[in-house]
């Protein structure tokens, strides 16, 4: 049993280090930049993104998917703008609530995308990686904030 605990020690130490360096402003900046990249790529090359995710789409179905891609890009851009403005929030409690929300929201998106990937519905490795990074960083920031200043 003791050797099993030793196996997890490096990952626990990594989480502790991540919690100490991940401030909510840093996490929100990274989340905003990742979202900005995804949104811009979807605005600039919607056909490419659609073809990568739905290689078998043709005709009107493909055209409709490209149109939906623009809508998704605008939603992502809206989140980027909101994220940018949330970076400067004050108060540990409010920051913790925001980071918990980001953790839950991006975890749901990541899990949904993983399930769709596994089921073969879409090819979505970049969104899985992007939303996974944001979910993990948000979680680390939330844990750091939830501990309170006297527990760091």
ROSE-4610 file (N, C-alpha, C; in Angstrom, 1 decimal, always signed):
// ROSE-4610
residu = [X/X/X/X/X/X/X/X/X/X/X/X/X/X/X/X/X/X/X/X/X/X/X/X/X/X/X/X/X/X/X/X/X/X/X/X/X/X/X/X/X/X/X/X/X/X/X/X/X/X/X/X/X/X/X/X/X/X/X/X/X/X/X/X/X/X/X/X/X/X/X/X/X/X/X/X/X/X/X/X/X/X/X/X/X/X/X/X/X/X/X/X/X/X/X/X/X/X/X/X/X/X/X/X/X/X/X/X/X/X/X/X/X/X/X/X/X/X/X/X/X/X/X/X/X/X/X/X/X/X/X/X/X/X/X/X/X/X/X/X/X/X/X/X/X/X/X/X/X/X/X/X/X/X/X/X/X/X/X/X/X/X/X/X/X/X/X/X/X/X/X/X/X/X/X/X/X/X/X/X/X/X/X/X/X/X/X/X/X/X/X/X/X/X/X/X/X/X/X/X/X/X/X/X/X/X/X/X/X/X/X/X/X/X/X/X/X/X/X/X/X/X/X/X/X/X/X/X/X/X/X/X/X/X/X/X/X/X/X/X/X/X/X/X/X/X/X/X/X/X/X/X/X/X/X/X/X/X/X/X/X/X/X/X/X/X/X/X/X/X/X/X/X/X/X/X/X/X/X/X/X/X/X/X/X/X/X/X/X/X/X/X/X/X/X/X/X/X/X/X/X/X/X/X/X/X/X/X/X/X/X/X/X/X/X/X/X/X/X/X/X/X/X/X/X/X/X/X/X/X/X/X/X/X/X/X/X/X/X/X/X/X/X/X/X/X/X/X/X/X/X/X/X/X/X/X/X/X/X/X/X/X/X/X/X/X/X/X/X/X/X/X/X/X/X/X/X/X/X/X/X/X/X/X/X/X/X/X/X/X/X/X/X/X/X/X/X/X/X/X/X/X/X/X/X/X/X/X/X/X/X/X/X/X/X/X/X/X/X/X/X/X/X/X/X/X/X/X/X/X/X/X/X/X/X/X/X/X/X/X/X/X/X/X/X/X/X/X/X/X/X/X/X/X/X/X]
num = [1/1/1/2/2/2/3/3/3/4/4/4/5/5/5/6/6/6/7/7/7/8/8/8/9/9/9/10/10/10/11/11/11/12/12/12/13/13/13/14/14/14/15/15/15/16/16/16/17/17/17/18/18/18/19/19/19/20/20/20/21/21/21/22/22/22/23/23/23/24/24/24/25/25/25/26/26/26/27/27/27/28/28/28/29/29/29/30/30/30/31/31/31/32/32/32/33/33/33/34/34/34/35/35/35/36/36/36/37/37/37/38/38/38/39/39/39/40/40/40/41/41/41/42/42/42/43/43/43/44/44/44/45/45/45/46/46/46/47/47/47/48/48/48/49/49/49/50/50/50/51/51/51/52/52/52/53/53/53/54/54/54/55/55/55/56/56/56/57/57/57/58/58/58/59/59/59/60/60/60/61/61/61/62/62/62/63/63/63/64/64/64/65/65/65/66/66/66/67/67/67/68/68/68/69/69/69/70/70/70/71/71/71/72/72/72/73/73/73/74/74/74/75/75/75/76/76/76/77/77/77/78/78/78/79/79/79/80/80/80/81/81/81/82/82/82/83/83/83/84/84/84/85/85/85/86/86/86/87/87/87/88/88/88/89/89/89/90/90/90/91/91/91/92/92/92/93/93/93/94/94/94/95/95/95/96/96/96/97/97/97/98/98/98/99/99/99/100/100/100/101/101/101/102/102/102/103/103/103/104/104/104/105/105/105/106/106/106/107/107/107/108/108/108/109/109/109/110/110/110/111/111/111/112/112/112/113/113/113/114/114/114/115/115/115/116/116/116/117/117/117/118/118/118/119/119/119/120/120/120/121/121/121/122/122/122/123/123/123/124/124/124/125/125/125/126/126/126/127/127/127/128/128/128/129/129/129/130/130/130/131/131/131/132/132/132/133/133/133/134/134/134/135/135/135/136/136/136/137/137/137/138/138/138/139/139/139/140/140/140/141/141/141/142/142/142/143/143/143/144/144/144/145/145/145/146/146/146/147/147/147/148/148/148/149/149/149/150/150/150/151/151/151/152/152/152]
x = [+0.8/+0.0/+0.9/+2.0/+2.9/+3.5/+3.8/+4.4/+3.4/+2.1/+1.1/+1.0/+1.1/+1.0/+2.2/+3.4/+4.6/+4.4/+3.7/+3.4/+2.7/+1.8/+1.0/+1.7/+2.8/+3.5/+3.9/+4.5/+4.9/+3.8/+2.7/+1.5/+0.9/+0.9/+0.4/+1.3/+2.6/+3.5/+3.3/+3.1/+2.9/+1.6/+0.6/-0.7/-0.4/+0.4/+0.7/+1.5/+2.4/+3.2/+2.3/+1.5/+0.5/-0.4/-0.9/-1.8/-1.1/+0.2/+0.9/+1.2/+1.4/+1.7/+0.5/-0.6/-1.7/-2.6/-2.5/-3.4/-4.5/-5.7/-6.9/-6.6/-5.9/-5.6/-4.8/-3.8/-3.0/-3.9/-4.7/-5.6/-6.5/-7.2/-8.1/-7.4/-6.2/-5.4/-5.2/-4.7/-4.5/-5.8/-6.8/-8.1/-8.6/-8.4/-8.8/-7.9/-6.6/-5.8/-6.1/-6.4/-6.7/-8.1/-9.0/-10.3/-10.1/-9.3/-9.1/-8.5/-7.5/-7.0/-8.1/-8.8/-9.9/-10.9/-11.3/-12.3/-11.8/-10.6/-10.0/-9.8/-9.4/-9.2/-10.6/-11.6/-13.0/-13.5/-13.2/-13.6/-12.8/-11.5/-10.7/-10.8/-10.9/-10.9/-12.0/-13.3/-14.4/-14.5/-14.2/-14.3/-13.2/-12.0/-11.0/-11.3/-11.8/-12.2/-13.3/-14.3/-15.4/-15.0/-14.1/-13.6/-12.8/-12.1/-11.3/-12.2/-13.3/-14.1/-15.2/-15.6/-16.6/-16.1/-15.2/-14.6/-15.5/-16.6/-17.6/-18.7/-18.7/-19.8/-19.7/-20.8/-20.8/-22.1/-22.0/-23.2/-23.7/-25.1/-25.8/-25.4/-25.2/-24.8/-23.5/-22.5/-21.3/-21.4/-22.2/-22.5/-23.2/-24.1/-24.8/-23.8/-22.9/-21.9/-21.0/-20.6/-19.7/-20.4/-21.7/-22.5/-22.6/-22.8/-22.8/-21.4/-20.4/-19.0/-18.9/-19.4/-19.4/-20.1/-21.3/-22.0/-21.2/-20.6/-19.8/-18.6/-18.0/-16.8/-17.2/-18.4/-18.9/-19.2/-19.7/-19.9/-18.6/-17.6/-16.3/-15.7/-15.9/-15.3/-16.0/-17.3/-18.1/-17.5/-17.2/-16.6/-15.2/-14.4/-13.1/-13.2/-14.2/-14.3/-14.7/-15.6/-16.1/-14.9/-14.1/-13.0/-11.9/-11.7/-10.7/-11.1/-12.4/-12.9/-12.9/-13.1/-13.1/-11.7/-10.7/-9.3/-9.0/-9.7/-9.4/-10.3/-11.0/-12.0/-11.2/-11.8/-11.2/-12.0/-11.3/-11.9/-11.7/-11.1/-10.8/-12.0/-13.1/-14.3/-14.9/-15.0/-15.6/-14.7/-13.4/-12.4/-12.6/-12.8/-13.0/-14.3/-15.4/-16.6/-16.4/-15.7/-15.5/-14.7/-13.6/-12.8/-13.5/-14.4/-15.2/-16.1/-16.7/-17.5/-16.8/-15.6/-14.7/-14.4/-14.0/-13.7/-14.8/-16.0/-17.2/-17.5/-17.6/-18.0/-17.0/-15.7/-14.8/-14.6/-14.9/-14.9/-16.0/-17.2/-18.4/-18.1/-17.5/-17.2/-16.1/-15.1/-14.1/-14.6/-15.4/-15.9/-16.9/-17.7/-18.6/-17.8/-16.8/-16.0/-15.2/-14.8/-14.1/-15.1/-16.3/-17.4/-17.7/-17.8/-18.1/-16.9/-15.7/-14.5/-14.5/-14.8/-14.8/-15.9/-17.0/-18.1/-17.9/-16.9/-16.6/-17.5/-18.2/-19.1/-18.3/-17.2/-16.4/-14.9/-14.0/-12.6/-12.2/-11.9/-11.8/-10.6/-9.4/-8.3/-7.9/-7.8/-7.5/-8.5/-9.8/-10.7/-10.6/-10.3/-10.1/-8.9/-7.8/-6.6/-6.9/-7.5/-7.7/-8.6/-9.8/-10.7/-10.2/-9.4/-8.8/-7.8/-6.9/-6.0/-6.7/-7.7/-8.4/-9.1/-9.7/-10.3/-9.3/-8.2/-7.1/-6.6/-6.3/-5.7/-6.8/-8.0/-9.1/-9.2/-9.1/-9.2/-8.1/-6.9/-5.8/-5.9/-6.4/-6.6/-7.7/-8.8/-9.9/-9.4/-8.7/-8.2/-7.3/-6.5/-5.6/-6.4/-7.4/-8.3/-9.1/-9.6/-10.5/-9.8/-8.5/-7.7/-7.7/-7.8/-7.8/-6.3/-6.2/-4.8/-4.0/-4.6/-3.9/-3.5/-4.0/-3.7/-2.7/-2.2/-1.2/+0.2]
y = [-1.2/+0.0/+1.3/+1.2/+2.4/+2.7/+1.6/+1.9/+2.5/+2.1/+2.7/+4.2/+4.6/+6.1/+6.8/+6.1/+6.7/+7.0/+6.1/+6.3/+7.6/+8.0/+9.2/+10.5/+10.3/+11.5/+12.5/+12.1/+13.2/+14.0/+13.3/+14.0/+15.0/+14.5/+15.4/+16.6/+16.4/+17.5/+18.5/+18.0/+18.8/+19.6/+19.1/+19.8/+20.9/+20.6/+21.7/+22.8/+22.5/+23.5/+24.4/+23.7/+24.4/+25.3/+24.9/+25.7/+27.0/+26.9/+28.0/+29.1/+28.6/+29.6/+30.0/+29.3/+29.7/+30.7/+31.9/+33.0/+33.1/+33.6/+33.7/+34.6/+35.7/+36.6/+35.8/+35.1/+34.3/+33.3/+32.5/+31.5/+32.1/+33.2/+33.9/+34.4/+34.9/+35.4/+34.2/+33.1/+31.9/+31.4/+31.4/+30.9/+31.9/+33.2/+34.1/+34.0/+33.8/+33.6/+32.3/+31.2/+30.0/+30.2/+30.8/+31.1/+32.0/+33.0/+33.9/+33.2/+32.3/+31.5/+30.7/+29.9/+29.1/+29.9/+31.1/+31.9/+32.5/+33.0/+33.6/+32.5/+31.3/+30.3/+29.9/+29.9/+29.6/+30.7/+32.0/+33.1/+33.1/+32.9/+33.0/+31.8/+30.6/+29.4/+28.5/+28.9/+28.0/+26.7/+26.8/+25.6/+24.6/+25.0/+24.1/+23.4/+24.2/+23.7/+22.7/+23.0/+22.1/+20.8/+20.9/+19.8/+18.9/+19.5/+18.7/+17.9/+18.6/+17.9/+17.0/+17.3/+16.5/+16.2/+15.3/+15.0/+14.4/+13.8/+13.2/+14.2/+15.4/+16.3/+16.8/+16.9/+17.4/+18.2/+19.0/+19.7/+20.7/+20.7/+21.6/+21.4/+20.1/+19.8/+20.5/+20.4/+21.1/+22.6/+23.2/+24.6/+25.0/+24.2/+24.5/+24.4/+23.5/+23.3/+24.5/+25.0/+26.2/+27.4/+27.5/+28.6/+28.5/+27.3/+27.1/+27.4/+27.1/+27.4/+28.9/+29.8/+31.2/+31.6/+30.9/+31.2/+30.7/+29.6/+29.1/+30.0/+30.5/+31.4/+32.7/+33.2/+34.4/+34.2/+33.0/+32.6/+32.5/+31.9/+31.8/+33.2/+34.1/+35.4/+36.2/+36.0/+36.6/+36.1/+34.8/+34.3/+34.9/+35.1/+35.7/+37.1/+37.9/+39.3/+39.3/+38.4/+38.4/+37.9/+37.0/+36.5/+37.6/+38.3/+39.4/+40.4/+40.7/+41.7/+41.1/+39.8/+39.2/+39.1/+39.3/+39.2/+40.1/+41.2/+42.3/+42.3/+41.2/+41.1/+41.2/+41.8/+41.9/+41.0/+40.6/+39.8/+38.3/+37.7/+36.3/+35.4/+35.8/+34.9/+35.0/+36.2/+36.4/+35.7/+35.8/+35.1/+33.6/+33.1/+31.6/+31.2/+32.0/+31.6/+31.6/+32.6/+32.7/+31.5/+31.1/+30.0/+28.7/+28.6/+27.3/+27.2/+28.3/+28.3/+28.0/+28.5/+28.1/+26.7/+26.2/+24.7/+23.9/+24.1/+23.3/+23.5/+24.7/+24.9/+24.3/+24.5/+23.9/+22.4/+21.9/+20.4/+19.8/+20.4/+19.9/+19.9/+21.0/+21.1/+20.1/+19.9/+18.9/+17.5/+17.2/+15.8/+15.5/+16.5/+16.3/+16.1/+16.9/+16.7/+15.4/+14.9/+13.6/+12.5/+12.6/+11.6/+11.6/+12.8/+12.9/+12.3/+12.6/+12.0/+10.5/+10.0/+8.5/+7.8/+8.5/+7.9/+8.1/+8.8/+9.0/+10.0/+10.9/+11.9/+13.1/+13.4/+14.5/+14.1/+14.9/+14.8/+16.1/+16.0/+17.2/+17.2/+16.8/+16.8/+18.2/+19.2/+20.6/+21.1/+21.0/+21.5/+20.7/+19.4/+18.6/+19.2/+19.4/+19.9/+21.3/+22.2/+23.5/+23.6/+23.0/+23.0/+22.3/+21.2/+20.5/+21.3/+22.1/+23.0/+24.0/+24.6/+25.7/+25.1/+23.9/+23.3/+23.0/+22.4/+22.1/+23.4/+24.4/+25.6/+26.3/+26.3/+26.9/+26.1/+24.8/+24.0/+24.3/+24.4/+24.8/+26.2/+27.1/+28.5/+28.5/+27.7/+27.6/+27.0/+25.9/+25.3/+26.2/+27.0/+27.9/+29.0/+29.5/+30.6/+30.0/+28.8/+28.2/+27.9/+27.7/+27.4/+28.5/+29.7/+30.9/+31.4/+32.6/+33.2/+32.6/+32.1/+31.6/+30.2/+29.5/+28.1/+27.8/+28.8/+28.7/+28.3]
z = [+0.0/+0.0/+0.0/+0.7/+0.8/-0.5/-1.3/-2.6/-3.6/-3.4/-4.3/-4.0/-2.8/-2.5/-3.1/-3.0/-3.6/-5.1/-5.8/-7.2/-7.5/-6.6/-6.9/-6.3/-5.6/-5.0/-6.0/-7.1/-8.1/-8.6/-8.9/-9.5/-8.4/-7.2/-6.1/-6.0/-6.0/-5.9/-7.1/-8.3/-9.5/-9.3/-8.8/-8.5/-7.5/-6.4/-5.4/-6.1/-6.9/-7.6/-8.5/-9.3/-10.2/-9.5/-8.3/-7.5/-7.0/-6.7/-6.2/-7.3/-8.5/-9.6/-10.4/-10.3/-11.2/-10.4/-10.8/-10.3/-11.2/-10.7/-11.6/-12.8/-12.6/-13.8/-14.8/-14.4/-15.4/-16.1/-15.3/-15.9/-16.9/-16.5/-17.4/-18.7/-18.5/-19.7/-20.7/-20.1/-21.0/-21.6/-20.9/-21.4/-22.5/-22.3/-23.3/-24.6/-24.5/-25.6/-26.4/-25.7/-26.4/-27.1/-26.5/-27.1/-28.3/-28.2/-29.3/-30.5/-30.3/-31.4/-32.1/-31.3/-31.8/-32.6/-32.0/-32.7/-34.0/-34.0/-35.2/-36.3/-36.0/-37.0/-37.6/-36.7/-37.2/-38.1/-37.8/-38.6/-39.9/-39.9/-41.0/-42.0/-41.4/-42.2/-41.8/-41.9/-41.4/-42.3/-43.6/-44.4/-43.9/-43.7/-43.2/-41.9/-41.0/-39.6/-39.8/-40.6/-40.8/-41.5/-42.5/-43.2/-42.3/-41.4/-40.4/-39.4/-39.0/-38.0/-38.7/-39.9/-40.6/-42.0/-42.1/-43.4/-44.4/-44.0/-44.9/-45.4/-44.8/-45.1/-46.6/-47.2/-48.6/-48.9/-50.0/-50.5/-49.5/-49.4/-48.5/-47.0/-46.7/-45.3/-44.9/-45.8/-45.6/-45.4/-46.3/-46.3/-45.0/-44.5/-43.3/-42.1/-42.1/-41.1/-41.0/-42.2/-42.3/-41.7/-42.0/-41.4/-39.9/-39.4/-37.9/-37.3/-38.1/-37.6/-37.3/-38.2/-37.9/-36.6/-36.4/-35.1/-33.9/-34.0/-32.9/-32.7/-33.7/-33.6/-32.9/-33.2/-32.5/-31.1/-30.7/-29.3/-28.6/-29.2/-28.6/-28.4/-29.4/-29.2/-28.1/-27.9/-26.8/-25.5/-25.4/-24.1/-23.9/-25.0/-24.9/-24.4/-24.9/-24.4/-22.9/-22.5/-21.1/-20.3/-20.7/-20.0/-19.8/-20.9/-20.8/-19.7/-19.6/-18.6/-17.2/-17.1/-15.8/-15.2/-16.0/-15.4/-14.3/-14.3/-13.3/-12.1/-11.9/-10.7/-9.4/-8.4/-7.1/-6.1/-5.1/-4.1/-4.3/-3.3/-3.4/-3.6/-2.9/-3.0/-4.4/-4.9/-6.3/-7.3/-7.1/-8.0/-8.0/-6.8/-6.6/-7.3/-7.2/-7.9/-9.4/-9.9/-11.3/-11.8/-11.1/-11.5/-11.3/-10.4/-10.3/-11.5/-11.9/-13.1/-14.3/-14.5/-15.6/-15.6/-14.4/-14.2/-14.7/-14.2/-14.5/-16.0/-16.5/-17.9/-18.9/-18.7/-19.7/-19.5/-18.3/-18.1/-18.9/-18.8/-19.6/-21.1/-21.6/-23.0/-23.4/-22.6/-22.9/-22.9/-21.8/-21.8/-22.9/-23.3/-24.4/-25.7/-25.9/-27.1/-27.1/-26.0/-25.9/-26.3/-25.7/-26.1/-27.6/-28.1/-29.6/-30.4/-29.9/-30.6/-30.5/-29.4/-29.2/-30.0/-30.1/-30.8/-32.4/-32.8/-34.2/-34.8/-34.0/-34.6/-35.1/-34.5/-35.0/-34.7/-35.4/-35.2/-34.5/-33.2/-32.4/-31.4/-31.9/-30.9/-30.5/-31.4/-30.9/-29.8/-30.0/-29.0/-27.7/-27.8/-26.6/-25.8/-26.5/-25.8/-25.2/-26.0/-25.6/-24.4/-24.5/-23.3/-22.1/-22.4/-21.3/-20.5/-21.3/-20.6/-19.8/-20.3/-19.6/-18.4/-18.5/-17.3/-16.2/-16.6/-15.6/-14.9/-15.7/-15.2/-14.3/-14.7/-13.9/-12.6/-12.6/-11.4/-10.4/-11.0/-10.1/-9.5/-10.3/-9.7/-8.7/-9.0/-8.0/-6.7/-6.8/-5.6/-4.8/-5.5/-4.8/-4.1/-4.8/-4.2/-3.0/-3.2/-2.2/-0.9/-0.9/+0.3/+1.3/+0.7/+1.6/+1.8/+2.1/+2.2/+3.4/+4.4/+5.6/+5.4/+4.3/+4.1/+3.0/+2.4/+1.3/+1.7]
